[in-house]
Amino acid sequence: MPGHEFHYSRCVTDAPESLQFALAMHRGGGMLDSRDGLVANRTFAAYNHIHALAVPGWATRFVAAAEAYRAS
């Protein structure tokens, strides 16, 4: 998923093995050890900023996921 990483902070944790990441970074440091896209319950948080035009359909899928959550 093409994007760019931009941040002035760092993630600190005592239990990195308990974290679930969705992305492995090819370049950049990500949130922790070149991993990014922290997933917790229905939340996705990342330093990687998605280049929207490089990922066709992401907005449609995002809206569909929001609608499915609302309906649940």
C-alpha positions in Angstrom: 0.0 0.0 0.0 1.9 3.1 -1.2 2.1 6.0 1.2 4.4 8.1 3.2 5.4 8.1 6.8 5.5 11.4 8.8 5.7 11.7 12.5 7.4 13.4 15.4 6.6 10.9 18.1 7.5 7.3 18.9 5.5 4.4 20.3 6.6 3.0 23.7 5.3 -0.3 25.1 6.3 -2.8 27.8 4.5 -5.6 25.9 5.2 -5.4 22.1 4.3 -9.0 21.6 0.7 -8.2 22.6 0.2 -5.7 19.7 -1.4 -6.6 16.4 0.0 -4.8 13.4 -1.4 -4.9 9.8 1.6 -3.5 7.9 5.2 -4.4 7.4 7.2 -1.4 6.3 9.6 -1.7 3.4 11.0 1.8 4.1 10.7 3.8 7.3 10.4 2.8 10.9 6.6 2.4 11.3 5.3 2.4 14.8 7.6 -0.3 16.2 10.4 -2.3 14.5 9.3 -1.5 10.9 5.7 -2.6 11.7 2.8 -0.2 11.4 -1.0 -0.1 11.3 -1.9 -1.0 14.9 -5.2 -2.8 15.1 -7.3 -2.8 18.2 -10.9 -3.8 18.1 -12.4 -1.8 15.2 -9.6 0.8 15.2 -6.7 1.1 12.8 -4.0 3.6 13.6 -0.8 4.1 11.6 2.0 6.5 10.8 1.7 5.5 7.1 -0.4 8.0 5.2 -2.1 6.1 2.4 -1.8 7.6 -1.1 -5.5 7.3 -2.0 -5.1 7.2 -5.8 -2.7 4.2 -5.4 -5.2 2.1 -3.6 -8.4 2.1 -5.8 -11.5 1.3 -3.9 -10.2 2.0 -0.4 -12.8 4.7 0.3 -15.7 2.5 -0.9 -14.5 -0.3 1.4 -14.0 2.1 4.3 -17.6 3.4 3.9 -18.9 -0.1 3.6 -17.1 -1.1 6.8 -18.5 1.9 8.6 -22.1 1.1 7.4 -21.7 -2.5 8.5 -20.5 -1.4 12.0 -23.4 1.0 12.3 -25.9 -1.8 11.4 -24.4 -4.1 14.0 
